[in-house]
Amino acid sequence: MKLSTDARSMLRSAGVAAAVPVLALALSACGALTRKSESPAPPSATPAESAAPIDKGDPNARFDAAMKLWRDNQIAEAEEAFISLTRDFPDHAGPWVNLGILFAKSNRRDPAIGAFGRAVSLNPDNKVAFNWLGILYREAGDLNRARLSYERALQIDADYALAHFNYGVLLDAHLKRPADALPHYRAYQRAGHADDLRVLAWIAEIEAAAKPAAPAPAPPAPGTAPKTERQP
């Protein structure tokens, strides 16, 4: 059955969220920025005059604990744990990314964009954050920023399957450029998703629309009966 353009867009839009699972990011892979050196204490300062540093705990252990809360579906507690991590260790990108995912999955688009924006400012090579930014910008109707976000994710990792899928959806259903979407759908398939029936159907539809129409048969010569299959 041939789908209308609106129906195709709805199907592809619905497919985006399903193809973007929650991704747990290791704190050690966050790409933290180097802190600026602080001015040393005056030579005359004594230990009593210096404030004792606050023990914020092991960031990796706290990150793992936050992830366990998430896995155990204690979403509110996990969110608060990630918020606390961003306060105590603001130069780590990982907690910002996971906080952005929690915001995005609870339909808080603006806070999610802010969290992912902070993550990519700390780690410009965070492909997961750029892929999510593409999704959020597309949902907000900012198709140009969505396009740039997906392109940046694919610059970081040319084989990133989710970015290929989502960029294909953007090009096909939203920017009305199905021919440009085709290589991204195929890249998604090559990345281990060859059995995704949605993408198989979309590729077949694009390829069928691109085929030239068959020429009409020539009319029979005047005075001759049209030949049928059973005519001797």
Secondary structure, DSSP 8 states (H G I E B T S, - for coil): ----HHHHHHHHHHHHHHT-------GGGS------------TT--TTTS--------HHHHHHHHHHHHHTT-HHHHHHHHHHHHHH-TT-HHHHHHHHHHHHHTT-HHHHHHHHHHHHHH-TT-HHHHHHHHHHHHHTT-HHHHHHHHHHHHHH-TT-HHHHHHHHHIIIIIS--HHHHHHHHHHHIIIIITT-HHHHHHHHHHHHHHS----------TT-----TT--
